[in-house]
Amino acid sequence: MKHKNPIWSFFASVKLALFTLFFLSTTSIIGTIIPQKESPHWYVERYGEKIANLFANLSFTPDMYSSGWFISLLGLLCINLIVCSLERFPGVWQQIKADNLATPPARLEKMTPQHRWQLDGQDNDVANLLATSLGSIGWPTEKRNHEHGILLFAQKGAMTRIGVYIVHASILIIFAGATLGSILGFKASIMLPETNSTDVAYTFGTHTPVNLGFEIRCDNFNIEFYDNGMPKSYRSQLSILEDGKIVLKKAIVVNDPLTYKGITFYQSSYEPFSDFLVTITNKNSGLSETEIIPYQQQQTLQKSGLQVGVISADGRGQSASKMKIWFTDNNGEPSLFWLDNGAQATVERSKNNYTVSVKQMYATGLQVAKDPGVWLVYIGCGLMIFGLVIAFFTSHQRIWLFIQREPGGKCSILMTGTANKNKTGFAKTFQQLSESIHKA
């Protein structure tokens, strides 16, 4: 007997797979219970200095899933899956491609389930009749002459034997996608004030700056509130700029992100400012200016010399719903009026008419994610479902019919079959096949 390499046998062991899966599942629970990617100071405040140091020494924090030992466990499982597949797949492939017409009649006699009956006619005619009957109900047959008769063979689901290997491949693809995402991807955030742009995001936990490769600008932010003051919905109008030119504009809300060059921006939060965006348009000349006006400060617009200020505001908390505006064009007494947040009004002055609109200034909070391996993960999950369906709900079913000449112009027929899984279900299928052939 040929002795196997002990290293190969170790990595081909099912016990190794069970051991690795047990430790991966156990440590994954730990990583779920202990918050990840927080600062060292946060862990000291939450658990105390001794426990925090223990977690750090065991690499449970700040990111257990990127630690060397966790990645090593994943690598060990991958090697185990590959070696197990290489060890067992050749034998499975031999069964798929086996010459089933070479099965000796003596072996067929011992197989179950089986059914016997007789028909009048020559063996060739009977064989052709049986082949036609099986083919008409979806069991195409092969035929071979034997010394003592004719053997027919039909099968379904030969390739279902590889279902488990599809599952193995799907796990490797998912791991590959996750690894690619962790190496080349990132998760970060941006707090972007209206009218401002940036080309940098900051990673969660470490706040490391990440260059986006383009600029993103918040053109406008709108928020709606319930009557009790709770936020109802909010929307950001974003623009993507390259070389100072707008290449993409989109309004995003929660669950409707913007994606550009593999980087996705999700609407996640907001921050109100005590400043206001004021837009004044001269209806006679058409000149329009927008300025950021600090609360309760007078501001002179650069182009027109108009003066404006927000001298009072009503609202809940830090969110203003109505503002009192002071405005003058230096011709006559200043105008005082109230405006709802985001609304506009026409102001008639002695020489010109103006439209004035005012809204509280906000910063939009964006979650930023880049995961180039996400499609590999999706493909792997789809393959896993497909492989599990094949592995658990289908089987390789085989049918043999052996026809022998008998005295008196009759032929005896032995019908038998087998399935690699679900023997009870196959017994019912076998019974239905035998009844269909008799009716034919």
C-alpha positions in Angstrom: 0.0 0.0 0.0 1.3 3.4 -0.9 1.9 5.6 2.1 0.7 9.2 1.9 2.8 12.2 2.8 2.0 13.0 6.4 1.9 16.8 5.7 -0.6 16.2 2.9 -2.7 13.9 5.1 -2.7 16.6 7.8 -4.0 19.3 5.5 -6.5 16.9 3.9 -8.0 16.0 7.3 -11.7 16.6 8.0 -10.8 17.0 11.7 -8.6 20.0 10.8 -11.5 21.6 8.9 -13.8 21.1 12.0 -11.1 22.5 14.3 -10.5 25.5 12.2 -14.2 26.2 11.7 -14.8 25.9 15.5 -12.1 28.5 16.3 -13.2 30.8 13.6 -16.7 30.8 14.8 -15.7 31.2 18.4 -13.4 34.1 17.8 -15.9 35.8 15.5 -18.3 35.9 18.4 -15.6 37.6 20.4 -15.1 40.1 17.7 -18.8 40.8 17.6 -19.1 41.3 21.4 -16.0 43.5 21.7 -16.4 46.7 19.6 -13.7 47.0 16.9 -11.6 49.9 15.6 -11.9 52.1 18.6 -9.1 54.1 20.1 -6.9 52.6 22.9 -8.3 55.2 25.3 -11.8 54.1 24.6 -11.1 50.5 25.5 -9.4 51.7 28.8 -12.4 53.7 29.7 -14.8 50.9 28.8 -13.0 47.9 30.3 -10.3 49.2 32.5 -6.6 49.3 31.9 -5.8 45.6 32.6 -8.5 44.1 30.5 -7.8 46.6 27.7 -4.1 45.6 27.7 -5.1 41.9 27.7 -7.4 42.5 24.6 -4.6 44.4 22.9 -2.0 41.6 23.6 -4.4 39.0 22.3 -5.1 41.2 19.2 -8.8 41.3 20.0 -8.6 45.1 19.5 -8.6 47.4 17.7 -9.3 45.2 14.6 -9.3 41.5 15.4 -10.3 40.5 11.9 -7.1 42.0 10.5 -4.8 40.4 13.1 -2.2 37.9 12.0 -3.6 34.9 13.9 -7.1 35.4 12.5 -5.8 35.7 9.0 -3.7 32.6 9.6 -6.8 30.7 10.6 -8.5 31.8 7.4 -5.5 30.8 5.4 -5.4 27.4 7.2 -9.0 26.8 6.3 -8.4 27.8 2.7 -5.4 25.3 2.4 -7.5 22.6 4.0 -10.4 23.2 1.5 -8.0 23.1 -1.4 -6.2 20.0 -0.3 -9.4 18.1 0.6 -10.8 18.9 -2.8 -7.7 17.8 -4.6 -7.7 14.6 -2.5 -11.2 13.6 -3.2 -12.2 15.1 -6.5 -10.4 12.6 -8.8 -12.5 9.7 -7.3 -15.7 11.7 -7.7 -14.8 12.5 -11.3 -14.2 8.8 -12.0 -17.7 8.1 -10.8 -19.1 10.8 -13.0 -17.3 9.5 -16.1 -17.5 5.8 -15.3 -18.5 3.3 -18.0 -21.7 2.1 -16.5 -22.4 -0.2 -19.4 -19.5 -2.2 -18.3 -21.3 -3.2 -15.0 -21.4 -7.0 -14.9 -24.9 -8.6 -14.9 -24.0 -10.5 -11.7 -23.6 -7.2 -9.8 -27.0 -6.0 -11.1 -28.6 -9.1 -9.7 -27.6 -8.0 -6.2 -28.7 -4.3 -6.4 -31.9 -2.9 -5.0 -34.4 -1.7 -5.8 -35.1 -4.0 -8.7 -38.0 -5.2 -10.8 -38.4 -8.2 -13.1 -40.9 -9.0 -15.8 -41.2 -10.7 -19.2 -42.2 -9.4 -22.7 -42.9 -11.2 -26.0 -40.5 -10.5 -28.8 -36.9 -10.5 -29.9 -34.3 -9.0 -27.5 -33.3 -6.2 -29.9 -36.9 -5.2 -30.4 -37.6 -5.3 -26.7 -34.4 -3.2 -26.0 -35.4 -0.6 -28.6 -39.0 -0.4 -27.1 -37.6 0.1 -23.6 -35.1 2.7 -24.8 -37.9 4.6 -26.5 -40.1 4.4 -23.5 -37.4 5.7 -21.2 -36.4 8.5 -23.6 -40.0 9.7 -23.8 -40.1 10.4 -20.1 -36.7 12.1 -19.9 -34.3 9.3 -19.4 -32.1 9.0 -22.6 -30.4 5.6 -22.7 -27.2 4.0 -23.8 -27.1 0.4 -25.2 -24.5 -2.3 -25.3 -24.7 -6.0 -26.3 -23.4 -8.5 -23.8 -22.7 -12.2 -24.1 -26.0 -13.2 -22.5 -28.2 -10.2 -23.4 -28.5 -6.5 -24.0 -27.8 -3.9 -21.3 -29.5 -0.4 -21.3 -28.3 2.4 -19.0 -29.8 5.8 -18.2 -28.8 8.4 -15.7 -29.7 11.9 -14.3 -27.7 14.3 -12.2 -24.2 12.9 -12.7 -22.7 16.4 -12.2 -24.6 16.9 -8.9 -21.7 15.0 -7.3 -19.6 18.2 -7.6 -22.0 20.3 -5.5 -19.8 20.1 -2.4 -16.8 21.3 -4.5 -18.8 24.2 -5.7 -19.4 25.1 -2.0 -15.6 24.8 -1.4 -14.9 27.1 -4.3 -17.5 29.6 -3.2 -15.8 29.8 0.3 -12.5 30.5 -1.3 -14.0 33.2 -3.6 -15.7 34.9 -0.6 -12.3 34.9 1.3 -10.6 36.3 -1.8 -13.1 39.1 -2.1 -12.9 39.9 1.6 -9.1 39.9 1.5 -9.1 42.1 -1.6 -11.5 44.5 0.1 -9.5 44.7 3.3 -6.2 45.4 1.4 -7.4 47.8 -1.3 -10.6 49.1 0.3 -11.5 51.4 3.2 -14.4 52.7 5.3 -14.3 56.4 6.1 -16.4 59.4 6.8 -16.7 63.1 5.7 -18.4 66.0 7.4 -18.9 68.4 4.5 -20.4 71.9 4.9 -22.7 73.2 2.2 -20.9 74.9 -0.7 -17.6 73.3 0.4 -15.6 70.6 -1.3 -12.9 68.1 -0.3 -10.8 65.3 -1.8 -10.0 63.6 1.5 -12.0 61.2 3.7 -10.9 60.0 7.2 -11.0 56.3 8.1 -13.1 55.1 11.0 -11.3 54.7 14.3 -7.8 55.7 13.2 -8.9 58.9 11.3 -6.2 58.3 8.7 -6.7 60.6 5.7 -7.5 58.9 2.4 -7.1 60.7 -0.9 -10.2 60.1 -3.0 -8.6 61.0 -6.3 -11.3 63.6 -7.1 -13.3 66.3 -5.3 -16.8 66.0 -3.8 -18.9 69.1 -3.1 -22.1 69.6 -1.1 -24.1 72.0 -3.1 -27.2 71.9 -0.9 -28.6 70.2 2.2 -32.3 70.0 3.0 -33.9 68.6 6.1 -37.5 68.1 7.1 -38.8 67.7 10.7 -41.8 66.2 12.3 -44.0 68.4 14.5 -42.2 67.2 17.6 -38.9 68.4 16.2 -37.4 65.0 15.3 -35.8 64.8 11.8 -38.1 63.3 9.2 -35.8 63.1 6.2 -32.7 64.8 4.8 -31.1 65.1 1.4 -27.8 66.2 0.1 -27.2 67.5 -3.4 -23.6 66.4 -4.3 -21.3 67.2 -7.2 -18.2 65.3 -8.2 -15.4 67.5 -9.7 -12.3 66.6 -11.6 -9.9 69.3 -12.6 -12.4 71.8 -11.4 -15.2 70.6 -13.7 -18.4 68.9 -12.6 -18.5 65.3 -13.9 -21.5 64.0 -11.9 -24.4 65.5 -9.9 -26.8 63.5 -7.7 -29.1 64.1 -4.8 -28.6 61.4 -2.2 -30.8 60.2 0.7 -30.5 57.4 3.2 -30.4 54.1 1.2 -29.8 55.9 -2.1 -26.0 56.5 -2.3 -23.8 58.0 -4.9 -21.0 55.8 -6.4 -18.1 57.1 -8.5 -15.0 55.2 -9.5 -15.7 52.4 -7.1 -16.2 54.8 -4.1 -19.7 55.0 -2.6 -21.0 57.9 -0.5 -23.9 57.2 1.9 -26.1 59.8 3.6 -25.6 59.1 7.3 -25.8 62.2 9.4 -25.8 66.0 9.5 -24.6 68.9 11.6 -26.4 72.3 11.9 -24.3 75.5 12.0 -25.1 78.9 13.4 -24.4 80.5 10.0 -26.9 81.1 7.3 -26.8 81.0 3.5 -28.3 84.2 2.1 -29.0 84.7 -1.6 -30.0 88.1 -2.8 -31.0 88.8 -6.4 -31.5 92.3 -7.9 -34.7 91.9 -10.0 -33.8 94.9 -12.1 -30.2 94.0 -13.0 -30.4 90.2 -12.5 -27.3 90.3 -10.3 -27.4 87.4 -7.7 -25.1 86.9 -4.8 -24.9 84.2 -2.2 -23.0 84.7 1.1 -22.5 82.8 4.3 -23.8 85.2 7.1 -22.9 84.5 10.7 -25.8 84.7 13.2 -26.5 88.3 14.5 -23.8 89.8 12.4 -24.1 92.4 9.7 -22.5 91.5 6.4 -21.7 93.6 3.3 -22.0 91.7 0.0 -18.8 92.1 -2.1 -20.2 92.8 -5.5 -23.2 94.9 -4.8 -22.4 96.5 -1.5 -25.8 95.4 -0.1 -26.0 94.8 3.6 -27.8 92.0 5.3 -28.0 90.2 8.7 -29.9 87.5 10.5 -30.8 89.2 13.8 -33.1 86.6 15.3 -34.3 83.0 14.8 -36.9 80.7 16.0 -36.7 76.9 16.1 -36.0 73.8 18.2 -32.6 73.1 19.5 -29.9 74.0 17.0 -32.3 73.9 14.0 -33.9 77.2 13.0 -37.3 77.2 11.4 -37.9 81.0 11.0 -35.4 83.9 10.7 -35.8 87.7 11.1 -33.8 89.5 8.4 -32.3 92.9 8.4 -31.6 94.2 4.9 -30.6 97.5 3.2 -29.3 98.8 -0.1 -28.4 102.2 1.6 -31.4 103.9 0.1 -33.9 104.7 2.9 -34.6 102.9 6.1 -33.5 99.2 6.4 -36.1 96.5 5.8 -37.1 94.0 8.6 -39.0 90.9 7.9 -39.4 87.2 8.8 -38.7 84.3 6.5 -39.2 80.6 6.9 -36.1 78.5 6.6 -35.4 77.9 2.9 -38.1 80.3 1.8 -37.7 83.5 -0.3 -39.4 86.9 -0.3 -39.6 90.0 -2.5 -38.3 93.2 -0.9 -39.4 96.5 -2.5 -36.9 99.3 -2.1 -37.1 102.9 -3.3 -34.9 102.3 -6.4 -34.8 98.4 -6.9 -36.7 95.3 -6.0 -34.9 92.3 -4.6 -35.6 88.6 -3.9 -34.1 87.4 -0.6 -33.8 83.7 0.4 -32.3 82.4 3.6 -31.6 78.9 4.9 -29.7 77.7 7.9 -26.3 76.2 6.9 -25.7 72.5 7.5 -22.8 70.1 7.0 -23.8 66.7 5.6 -22.3 63.6 7.2 -21.2 61.0 4.6 -20.0 57.5 5.1 -17.5 56.6 2.4 -16.7 53.1 1.4 -14.5 51.4 -1.2 -14.6 47.6 -1.5 -13.2 46.3 -4.7 -13.8 42.7 -3.5 -17.6 43.1 -2.9 -18.5 41.6 -6.3 -16.4 38.6 -5.6 -18.2 38.2 -2.3 -21.6 38.4 -4.0 -20.5 35.9 -6.6 -19.2 33.6 -3.9 -22.4 33.8 -1.9 -24.4 33.0 -5.1 -22.2 30.0 -5.8 -22.5 28.8 -2.2 -26.4 28.8 -2.4 -26.2 27.1 -5.8 -23.7 24.5 -4.5 -25.8 23.8 -1.3 -28.9 23.3 -3.3 -27.1 20.8 -5.5 -25.4 19.1 -2.5 -28.6 18.7 -0.4 -31.5 18.6 -2.8 -30.3 16.6 -5.8 -28.7 13.2 -6.4 -27.0 11.1 -9.1 -29.6 8.6 -10.2 -28.8 5.6 -12.4 -31.0 3.0 -14.0 -30.0 -0.3 -15.7 -32.2 -2.7 -17.7 -30.8 -6.1 -18.6 -32.7 -8.0 -21.4 -32.1 -11.7 -21.8 -33.7 -14.2 -24.3 -35.9 -16.8 -22.9 -37.3 -20.0 -24.5 -40.6 -19.6 -26.2 -39.9 -16.3 -27.9 -39.9 -14.3 -24.6 -37.4 -11.9 -23.0 -36.8 -11.5 -19.3 -36.1 -8.0 -18.1 -34.2 -7.0 -15.0 -34.6 -3.4 -14.0 -32.5 -2.0 -11.2 -30.9 1.3 -10.1 -29.2 3.3 -7.5 -28.7 6.9 -6.2 -25.9 8.4 -4.2 -28.3 10.3 -1.9 -32.0 10.2 -0.8 -32.5 6.5 -1.2 -36.1 6.8 -0.1 -36.9 9.4 -2.8 -35.1 7.3 -5.4 -37.2 4.3 -4.5 -40.4 6.3 -5.4 -38.8 7.5 -8.6 -37.8 3.9 -9.5 -41.4 2.7 -8.9 -42.8 5.4 -11.1 -40.4 4.6 -13.9 -41.2 0.9 -13.8 -45.0 1.7 -13.9 -44.4 4.1 -16.8 -42.5 1.5 -18.8 -45.3 -1.1 -18.2 -47.9 1.4 -19.5 -45.8 2.1 -22.6 
